[in-house]
Amino acid sequence: MEQKKITKKFWIKLVSAPILMFAFAYAMVPIYTVFCEITGFNGTTGRVETEQQYEVDEQRKIEVSFFAMTMGGFPVQFGPKVNSMTIVPGKFYTTSYIAKNNTDETVIGQAIPSVAPTDAALYFKKLECFCFNRQIFKPHEEVEMTLRFVVEPELDKRIKDISLSYNFFKLEK
């Protein structure tokens, strides 16, 4: 029985495969993020830079519910100031979330938004949001964080309820 020789070419292929797989997986994170921002996939919301004028149908109403969660190890109480509001698509609205650091240390966090149903995410646009930047909470500080948004009138008329949820993650300094 003859043994096959393991060549240098074989070793290069063997070592290259996991390196290329790792590089591909690493590159997928920013690609996926951009994809979600463009398509609204996975409940990712959009952003508007200015308060533009939309055609408004005063008869059309949508209930927007607000939710908040924190990841384990995030020592900040976090919740919406109001649990829901009835809105008219095309009009801008302002609400806020309240956060309170219950520790003796400064805590840094980032809020990640999600909209359901996912079909609504593409039409839920934020003008101002605490989720745009990381938040720094001083010891025992309570902060009111503003959210200014619009639901674009192009939203499917069958959608009558939208849920906006934020999940706060702790960041290292």
mmCIF file of the C-alpha atoms, coordinates in Angstrom:
data_MODEL
# 
_entry.id   MODEL 
# 
loop_
_atom_site.group_PDB 
_atom_site.id 
_atom_site.type_symbol 
_atom_site.label_atom_id 
_atom_site.label_alt_id 
_atom_site.label_comp_id 
_atom_site.label_asym_id 
_atom_site.label_entity_id 
_atom_site.label_seq_id 
_atom_site.pdbx_PDB_ins_code 
_atom_site.Cartn_x 
_atom_site.Cartn_y 
_atom_site.Cartn_z 
_atom_site.occupancy 
_atom_site.B_iso_or_equiv 
_atom_site.pdbx_formal_charge 
_atom_site.auth_seq_id 
_atom_site.auth_comp_id 
_atom_site.auth_asym_id 
_atom_site.auth_atom_id 
_atom_site.pdbx_PDB_model_num 
ATOM 1   C CA . MET A 1 1   ? 0.000   0.000  0.000  1.00 0.00 ? 1   MET A CA 1 
ATOM 2   C CA . GLU A 1 2   ? 1.482   3.294  -1.096 1.00 0.00 ? 2   GLU A CA 1 
ATOM 3   C CA . GLN A 1 3   ? 1.264   6.386  1.148  1.00 0.00 ? 3   GLN A CA 1 
ATOM 4   C CA . LYS A 1 4   ? 0.489   9.730  -0.422 1.00 0.00 ? 4   LYS A CA 1 
ATOM 5   C CA . LYS A 1 5   ? 2.897   12.548 0.286  1.00 0.00 ? 5   LYS A CA 1 
ATOM 6   C CA . ILE A 1 6   ? 1.549   15.603 2.037  1.00 0.00 ? 6   ILE A CA 1 
ATOM 7   C CA . THR A 1 7   ? 2.696   18.511 -0.047 1.00 0.00 ? 7   THR A CA 1 
ATOM 8   C CA . LYS A 1 8   ? 3.321   22.131 0.771  1.00 0.00 ? 8   LYS A CA 1 
ATOM 9   C CA . LYS A 1 9   ? 0.327   23.043 -1.407 1.00 0.00 ? 9   LYS A CA 1 
ATOM 10  C CA . PHE A 1 10  ? -1.917  20.843 0.755  1.00 0.00 ? 10  PHE A CA 1 
ATOM 11  C CA . TRP A 1 11  ? -0.751  22.578 3.969  1.00 0.00 ? 11  TRP A CA 1 
ATOM 12  C CA . ILE A 1 12  ? -1.342  26.021 2.466  1.00 0.00 ? 12  ILE A CA 1 
ATOM 13  C CA . LYS A 1 13  ? -4.907  25.051 1.543  1.00 0.00 ? 13  LYS A CA 1 
ATOM 14  C CA . LEU A 1 14  ? -5.494  23.491 4.948  1.00 0.00 ? 14  LEU A CA 1 
ATOM 15  C CA . VAL A 1 15  ? -4.333  26.585 6.860  1.00 0.00 ? 15  VAL A CA 1 
ATOM 16  C CA . SER A 1 16  ? -5.895  29.100 4.449  1.00 0.00 ? 16  SER A CA 1 
ATOM 17  C CA . ALA A 1 17  ? -9.430  27.701 4.697  1.00 0.00 ? 17  ALA A CA 1 
ATOM 18  C CA . PRO A 1 18  ? -10.040 28.584 8.393  1.00 0.00 ? 18  PRO A CA 1 
ATOM 19  C CA . ILE A 1 19  ? -8.329  31.963 7.994  1.00 0.00 ? 19  ILE A CA 1 
ATOM 20  C CA . LEU A 1 20  ? -10.560 32.851 5.040  1.00 0.00 ? 20  LEU A CA 1 
ATOM 21  C CA . MET A 1 21  ? -13.667 31.612 6.888  1.00 0.00 ? 21  MET A CA 1 
ATOM 22  C CA . PHE A 1 22  ? -12.790 33.807 9.889  1.00 0.00 ? 22  PHE A CA 1 
ATOM 23  C CA . ALA A 1 23  ? -12.174 36.853 7.663  1.00 0.00 ? 23  ALA A CA 1 
ATOM 24  C CA . PHE A 1 24  ? -15.497 36.307 5.880  1.00 0.00 ? 24  PHE A CA 1 
ATOM 25  C CA . ALA A 1 25  ? -17.382 36.001 9.188  1.00 0.00 ? 25  ALA A CA 1 
ATOM 26  C CA . TYR A 1 26  ? -15.672 39.148 10.517 1.00 0.00 ? 26  TYR A CA 1 
ATOM 27  C CA . ALA A 1 27  ? -16.624 41.111 7.380  1.00 0.00 ? 27  ALA A CA 1 
ATOM 28  C CA . MET A 1 28  ? -20.256 39.961 7.572  1.00 0.00 ? 28  MET A CA 1 
ATOM 29  C CA . VAL A 1 29  ? -21.019 42.044 10.696 1.00 0.00 ? 29  VAL A CA 1 
ATOM 30  C CA . PRO A 1 30  ? -20.654 45.485 9.044  1.00 0.00 ? 30  PRO A CA 1 
ATOM 31  C CA . ILE A 1 31  ? -22.187 44.195 5.811  1.00 0.00 ? 31  ILE A CA 1 
ATOM 32  C CA . TYR A 1 32  ? -25.208 42.861 7.731  1.00 0.00 ? 32  TYR A CA 1 
ATOM 33  C CA . THR A 1 33  ? -25.547 46.152 9.649  1.00 0.00 ? 33  THR A CA 1 
ATOM 34  C CA . VAL A 1 34  ? -25.636 48.178 6.419  1.00 0.00 ? 34  VAL A CA 1 
ATOM 35  C CA . PHE A 1 35  ? -28.084 45.699 4.877  1.00 0.00 ? 35  PHE A CA 1 
ATOM 36  C CA . CYS A 1 36  ? -30.426 46.053 7.894  1.00 0.00 ? 36  CYS A CA 1 
ATOM 37  C CA . GLU A 1 37  ? -30.261 49.861 7.800  1.00 0.00 ? 37  GLU A CA 1 
ATOM 38  C CA . ILE A 1 38  ? -31.135 49.962 4.096  1.00 0.00 ? 38  ILE A CA 1 
ATOM 39  C CA . THR A 1 39  ? -33.917 47.367 4.135  1.00 0.00 ? 39  THR A CA 1 
ATOM 40  C CA . GLY A 1 40  ? -35.308 47.670 7.668  1.00 0.00 ? 40  GLY A CA 1 
ATOM 41  C CA . PHE A 1 41  ? -34.622 43.947 8.027  1.00 0.00 ? 41  PHE A CA 1 
ATOM 42  C CA . ASN A 1 42  ? -34.506 42.602 11.586 1.00 0.00 ? 42  ASN A CA 1 
ATOM 43  C CA . GLY A 1 43  ? -36.492 45.588 12.882 1.00 0.00 ? 43  GLY A CA 1 
ATOM 44  C CA . THR A 1 44  ? -33.751 48.127 12.214 1.00 0.00 ? 44  THR A CA 1 
ATOM 45  C CA . THR A 1 45  ? -35.155 51.652 11.993 1.00 0.00 ? 45  THR A CA 1 
ATOM 46  C CA . GLY A 1 46  ? -34.173 54.456 9.669  1.00 0.00 ? 46  GLY A CA 1 
ATOM 47  C CA . ARG A 1 47  ? -33.057 58.000 10.312 1.00 0.00 ? 47  ARG A CA 1 
ATOM 48  C CA . VAL A 1 48  ? -34.043 61.409 8.947  1.00 0.00 ? 48  VAL A CA 1 
ATOM 49  C CA . GLU A 1 49  ? -31.773 64.432 9.163  1.00 0.00 ? 49  GLU A CA 1 
ATOM 50  C CA . THR A 1 50  ? -34.446 67.160 9.098  1.00 0.00 ? 50  THR A CA 1 
ATOM 51  C CA . GLU A 1 51  ? -38.112 67.488 9.927  1.00 0.00 ? 51  GLU A CA 1 
ATOM 52  C CA . GLN A 1 52  ? -39.560 67.210 6.447  1.00 0.00 ? 52  GLN A CA 1 
ATOM 53  C CA . GLN A 1 53  ? -43.177 67.685 5.403  1.00 0.00 ? 53  GLN A CA 1 
ATOM 54  C CA . TYR A 1 54  ? -45.271 64.619 4.641  1.00 0.00 ? 54  TYR A CA 1 
ATOM 55  C CA . GLU A 1 55  ? -48.771 64.320 3.288  1.00 0.00 ? 55  GLU A CA 1 
ATOM 56  C CA . VAL A 1 56  ? -50.892 63.651 6.377  1.00 0.00 ? 56  VAL A CA 1 
ATOM 57  C CA . ASP A 1 57  ? -54.188 61.757 6.612  1.00 0.00 ? 57  ASP A CA 1 
ATOM 58  C CA . GLU A 1 58  ? -55.651 62.865 9.968  1.00 0.00 ? 58  GLU A CA 1 
ATOM 59  C CA . GLN A 1 59  ? -58.129 59.961 9.894  1.00 0.00 ? 59  GLN A CA 1 
ATOM 60  C CA . ARG A 1 60  ? -55.419 57.315 9.921  1.00 0.00 ? 60  ARG A CA 1 
ATOM 61  C CA . LYS A 1 61  ? -54.254 56.310 13.399 1.00 0.00 ? 61  LYS A CA 1 
ATOM 62  C CA . ILE A 1 62  ? -51.503 53.948 14.527 1.00 0.00 ? 62  ILE A CA 1 
ATOM 63  C CA . GLU A 1 63  ? -50.774 52.793 18.062 1.00 0.00 ? 63  GLU A CA 1 
ATOM 64  C CA . VAL A 1 64  ? -47.031 52.866 18.862 1.00 0.00 ? 64  VAL A CA 1 
ATOM 65  C CA . SER A 1 65  ? -45.995 50.894 21.968 1.00 0.00 ? 65  SER A CA 1 
ATOM 66  C CA . PHE A 1 66  ? -42.655 51.455 23.682 1.00 0.00 ? 66  PHE A CA 1 
ATOM 67  C CA . PHE A 1 67  ? -40.615 48.755 25.425 1.00 0.00 ? 67  PHE A CA 1 
ATOM 68  C CA . ALA A 1 68  ? -37.246 48.621 27.169 1.00 0.00 ? 68  ALA A CA 1 
ATOM 69  C CA . MET A 1 69  ? -34.841 45.865 28.201 1.00 0.00 ? 69  MET A CA 1 
ATOM 70  C CA . THR A 1 70  ? -31.335 45.744 29.573 1.00 0.00 ? 70  THR A CA 1 
ATOM 71  C CA . MET A 1 71  ? -28.780 43.029 29.072 1.00 0.00 ? 71  MET A CA 1 
ATOM 72  C CA . GLY A 1 72  ? -27.465 41.162 32.097 1.00 0.00 ? 72  GLY A CA 1 
ATOM 73  C CA . GLY A 1 73  ? -24.807 43.114 33.933 1.00 0.00 ? 73  GLY A CA 1 
ATOM 74  C CA . PHE A 1 74  ? -26.194 46.515 32.904 1.00 0.00 ? 74  PHE A CA 1 
ATOM 75  C CA . PRO A 1 75  ? -26.907 48.199 36.268 1.00 0.00 ? 75  PRO A CA 1 
ATOM 76  C CA . VAL A 1 76  ? -29.163 50.955 34.938 1.00 0.00 ? 76  VAL A CA 1 
ATOM 77  C CA . GLN A 1 77  ? -32.951 50.988 35.333 1.00 0.00 ? 77  GLN A CA 1 
ATOM 78  C CA . PHE A 1 78  ? -34.381 51.828 31.938 1.00 0.00 ? 78  PHE A CA 1 
ATOM 79  C CA . GLY A 1 79  ? -37.922 52.315 30.680 1.00 0.00 ? 79  GLY A CA 1 
ATOM 80  C CA . PRO A 1 80  ? -40.239 54.431 28.535 1.00 0.00 ? 80  PRO A CA 1 
ATOM 81  C CA . LYS A 1 81  ? -41.827 57.544 30.025 1.00 0.00 ? 81  LYS A CA 1 
ATOM 82  C CA . VAL A 1 82  ? -45.106 56.548 28.332 1.00 0.00 ? 82  VAL A CA 1 
ATOM 83  C CA . ASN A 1 83  ? -46.009 52.988 27.343 1.00 0.00 ? 83  ASN A CA 1 
ATOM 84  C CA . SER A 1 84  ? -47.811 53.910 24.119 1.00 0.00 ? 84  SER A CA 1 
ATOM 85  C CA . MET A 1 85  ? -49.151 56.749 22.010 1.00 0.00 ? 85  MET A CA 1 
ATOM 86  C CA . THR A 1 86  ? -51.625 57.054 19.172 1.00 0.00 ? 86  THR A CA 1 
ATOM 87  C CA . ILE A 1 87  ? -50.017 58.761 16.201 1.00 0.00 ? 87  ILE A CA 1 
ATOM 88  C CA . VAL A 1 88  ? -50.898 59.950 12.709 1.00 0.00 ? 88  VAL A CA 1 
ATOM 89  C CA . PRO A 1 89  ? -48.419 58.855 10.008 1.00 0.00 ? 89  PRO A CA 1 
ATOM 90  C CA . GLY A 1 90  ? -46.494 61.790 8.576  1.00 0.00 ? 90  GLY A CA 1 
ATOM 91  C CA . LYS A 1 91  ? -46.437 63.814 11.804 1.00 0.00 ? 91  LYS A CA 1 
ATOM 92  C CA . PHE A 1 92  ? -43.394 64.053 14.061 1.00 0.00 ? 92  PHE A CA 1 
ATOM 93  C CA . TYR A 1 93  ? -43.732 63.034 17.706 1.00 0.00 ? 93  TYR A CA 1 
ATOM 94  C CA . THR A 1 94  ? -41.526 63.356 20.770 1.00 0.00 ? 94  THR A CA 1 
ATOM 95  C CA . THR A 1 95  ? -41.354 61.013 23.727 1.00 0.00 ? 95  THR A CA 1 
ATOM 96  C CA . SER A 1 96  ? -38.617 59.927 26.081 1.00 0.00 ? 96  SER A CA 1 
ATOM 97  C CA . TYR A 1 97  ? -37.106 57.096 28.048 1.00 0.00 ? 97  TYR A CA 1 
ATOM 98  C CA . ILE A 1 98  ? -35.884 57.367 31.634 1.00 0.00 ? 98  ILE A CA 1 
ATOM 99  C CA . ALA A 1 99  ? -32.626 55.777 32.795 1.00 0.00 ? 99  ALA A CA 1 
ATOM 100 C CA . LYS A 1 100 ? -31.231 55.680 36.321 1.00 0.00 ? 100 LYS A CA 1 
ATOM 101 C CA . ASN A 1 101 ? -27.770 54.479 37.258 1.00 0.00 ? 101 ASN A CA 1 
ATOM 102 C CA . ASN A 1 102 ? -28.090 52.654 40.594 1.00 0.00 ? 102 ASN A CA 1 
ATOM 103 C CA . THR A 1 103 ? -24.365 52.251 41.214 1.00 0.00 ? 103 THR A CA 1 
ATOM 104 C CA . ASP A 1 104 ? -21.529 54.278 42.686 1.00 0.00 ? 104 ASP A CA 1 
ATOM 105 C CA . GLU A 1 105 ? -19.664 54.060 39.378 1.00 0.00 ? 105 GLU A CA 1 
ATOM 106 C CA . THR A 1 106 ? -19.979 55.670 35.948 1.00 0.00 ? 106 THR A CA 1 
ATOM 107 C CA . VAL A 1 107 ? -21.668 53.300 33.502 1.00 0.00 ? 107 VAL A CA 1 
ATOM 108 C CA . ILE A 1 108 ? -21.430 53.502 29.714 1.00 0.00 ? 108 ILE A CA 1 
ATOM 109 C CA . GLY A 1 109 ? -24.089 51.919 27.515 1.00 0.00 ? 109 GLY A CA 1 
ATOM 110 C CA . GLN A 1 110 ? -25.550 51.759 24.023 1.00 0.00 ? 110 GLN A CA 1 
ATOM 111 C CA . ALA A 1 111 ? -29.217 51.256 23.159 1.00 0.00 ? 111 ALA A CA 1 
ATOM 112 C CA . ILE A 1 112 ? -30.096 49.082 20.177 1.00 0.00 ? 112 ILE A CA 1 
ATOM 113 C CA . PRO A 1 113 ? -33.573 49.644 18.678 1.00 0.00 ? 113 PRO A CA 1 
ATOM 114 C CA . SER A 1 114 ? -35.914 47.130 17.112 1.00 0.00 ? 114 SER A CA 1 
ATOM 115 C CA . VAL A 1 115 ? -39.307 47.644 15.477 1.00 0.00 ? 115 VAL A CA 1 
ATOM 116 C CA . ALA A 1 116 ? -42.081 45.110 15.044 1.00 0.00 ? 116 ALA A CA 1 
ATOM 117 C CA . PRO A 1 117 ? -43.619 44.202 12.730 1.00 0.00 ? 117 PRO A CA 1 
ATOM 118 C CA . THR A 1 118 ? -40.482 44.226 10.635 1.00 0.00 ? 118 THR A CA 1 
ATOM 119 C CA . ASP A 1 119 ? -42.486 45.598 7.670  1.00 0.00 ? 119 ASP A CA 1 
ATOM 120 C CA . ALA A 1 120 ? -42.943 48.807 9.696  1.00 0.00 ? 120 ALA A CA 1 
ATOM 121 C CA . ALA A 1 121 ? -39.230 49.261 10.430 1.00 0.00 ? 121 ALA A CA 1 
ATOM 122 C CA . LEU A 1 122 ? -38.499 50.724 7.009  1.00 0.00 ? 122 LEU A CA 1 
ATOM 123 C CA . TYR A 1 123 ? -41.067 53.494 7.615  1.00 0.00 ? 123 TYR A CA 1 
ATOM 124 C CA . PHE A 1 124 ? -40.222 54.252 11.261 1.00 0.00 ? 124 PHE A CA 1 
ATOM 125 C CA . LYS A 1 125 ? -37.716 57.115 11.053 1.00 0.00 ? 125 LYS A CA 1 
ATOM 126 C CA . LYS A 1 126 ? -35.927 58.846 13.897 1.00 0.00 ? 126 LYS A CA 1 
ATOM 127 C CA . LEU A 1 127 ? -34.883 62.477 13.860 1.00 0.00 ? 127 LEU A CA 1 
ATOM 128 C CA . GLU A 1 128 ? -33.421 62.433 17.367 1.00 0.00 ? 128 GLU A CA 1 
ATOM 129 C CA . CYS A 1 129 ? -32.604 59.372 19.454 1.00 0.00 ? 129 CYS A CA 1 
ATOM 130 C CA . PHE A 1 130 ? -30.440 58.452 22.404 1.00 0.00 ? 130 PHE A CA 1 
ATOM 131 C CA . CYS A 1 131 ? -29.613 55.291 20.451 1.00 0.00 ? 131 CYS A CA 1 
ATOM 132 C CA . PHE A 1 132 ? -27.509 57.288 17.970 1.00 0.00 ? 132 PHE A CA 1 
ATOM 133 C CA . ASN A 1 133 ? -24.709 57.633 20.536 1.00 0.00 ? 133 ASN A CA 1 
ATOM 134 C CA . ARG A 1 134 ? -23.351 55.788 23.517 1.00 0.00 ? 134 ARG A CA 1 
ATOM 135 C CA . GLN A 1 135 ? -24.702 57.067 26.814 1.00 0.00 ? 135 GLN A CA 1 
ATOM 136 C CA . ILE A 1 136 ? -22.640 57.879 29.899 1.00 0.00 ? 136 ILE A CA 1 
ATOM 137 C CA . PHE A 1 137 ? -24.472 57.557 33.223 1.00 0.00 ? 137 PHE A CA 1 
ATOM 138 C CA . LYS A 1 138 ? -22.846 59.151 36.264 1.00 0.00 ? 138 LYS A CA 1 
ATOM 139 C CA . PRO A 1 139 ? -23.248 57.471 39.673 1.00 0.00 ? 139 PRO A CA 1 
ATOM 140 C CA . HIS A 1 140 ? -26.891 57.558 40.865 1.00 0.00 ? 140 HIS A CA 1 
ATOM 141 C CA . GLU A 1 141 ? -27.814 59.854 37.980 1.00 0.00 ? 141 GLU A CA 1 
ATOM 142 C CA . GLU A 1 142 ? -31.309 59.808 36.473 1.00 0.00 ? 142 GLU A CA 1 
ATOM 143 C CA . VAL A 1 143 ? -31.508 60.915 32.842 1.00 0.00 ? 143 VAL A CA 1 
ATOM 144 C CA . GLU A 1 144 ? -34.438 61.620 30.527 1.00 0.00 ? 144 GLU A CA 1 
ATOM 145 C CA . MET A 1 145 ? -33.449 60.657 26.985 1.00 0.00 ? 145 MET A CA 1 
ATOM 146 C CA . THR A 1 146 ? -35.378 62.086 24.028 1.00 0.00 ? 146 THR A CA 1 
ATOM 147 C CA . LEU A 1 147 ? -36.777 60.229 21.046 1.00 0.00 ? 147 LEU A CA 1 
ATOM 148 C CA . ARG A 1 148 ? -38.235 62.222 18.127 1.00 0.00 ? 148 ARG A CA 1 
ATOM 149 C CA . PHE A 1 149 ? -39.718 60.125 15.338 1.00 0.00 ? 149 PHE A CA 1 
ATOM 150 C CA . VAL A 1 150 ? -42.105 59.940 12.419 1.00 0.00 ? 150 VAL A CA 1 
ATOM 151 C CA . VAL A 1 151 ? -43.900 57.008 10.826 1.00 0.00 ? 151 VAL A CA 1 
ATOM 152 C CA . GLU A 1 152 ? -43.923 57.658 7.118  1.00 0.00 ? 152 GLU A CA 1 
ATOM 153 C CA . PRO A 1 153 ? -47.379 57.642 5.465  1.00 0.00 ? 153 PRO A CA 1 
ATOM 154 C CA . GLU A 1 154 ? -46.218 55.046 2.909  1.00 0.00 ? 154 GLU A CA 1 
ATOM 155 C CA . LEU A 1 155 ? -46.506 52.410 5.668  1.00 0.00 ? 155 LEU A CA 1 
ATOM 156 C CA . ASP A 1 156 ? -48.864 49.591 4.668  1.00 0.00 ? 156 ASP A CA 1 
ATOM 157 C CA . LYS A 1 157 ? -52.385 50.658 5.681  1.00 0.00 ? 157 LYS A CA 1 
ATOM 158 C CA . ARG A 1 158 ? -53.057 47.226 7.183  1.00 0.00 ? 158 ARG A CA 1 
ATOM 159 C CA . ILE A 1 159 ? -50.515 47.923 9.943  1.00 0.00 ? 159 ILE A CA 1 
ATOM 160 C CA . LYS A 1 160 ? -52.326 49.487 12.911 1.00 0.00 ? 160 LYS A CA 1 
ATOM 161 C CA . ASP A 1 161 ? -49.852 48.723 15.730 1.00 0.00 ? 161 ASP A CA 1 
ATOM 162 C CA . ILE A 1 162 ? -46.087 49.210 15.945 1.00 0.00 ? 162 ILE A CA 1 
ATOM 163 C CA . SER A 1 163 ? -43.791 48.170 18.793 1.00 0.00 ? 163 SER A CA 1 
ATOM 164 C CA . LEU A 1 164 ? -40.513 49.988 19.383 1.00 0.00 ? 164 LEU A CA 1 
ATOM 165 C CA . SER A 1 165 ? -38.141 48.215 21.718 1.00 0.00 ? 165 SER A CA 1 
ATOM 166 C CA . TYR A 1 166 ? -34.708 49.196 22.984 1.00 0.00 ? 166 TYR A CA 1 
ATOM 167 C CA . ASN A 1 167 ? -32.145 46.857 24.465 1.00 0.00 ? 167 ASN A CA 1 
ATOM 168 C CA . PHE A 1 168 ? -29.379 48.574 26.453 1.00 0.00 ? 168 PHE A CA 1 
ATOM 169 C CA . PHE A 1 169 ? -25.918 46.975 26.466 1.00 0.00 ? 169 PHE A CA 1 
ATOM 170 C CA . LYS A 1 170 ? -23.059 47.844 28.786 1.00 0.00 ? 170 LYS A CA 1 
ATOM 171 C CA . LEU A 1 171 ? -19.932 49.081 27.014 1.00 0.00 ? 171 LEU A CA 1 
ATOM 172 C CA . GLU A 1 172 ? -16.408 48.990 28.333 1.00 0.00 ? 172 GLU A CA 1 
ATOM 173 C CA . LYS A 1 173 ? -14.703 52.343 28.718 1.00 0.00 ? 173 LYS A CA 1 
# 
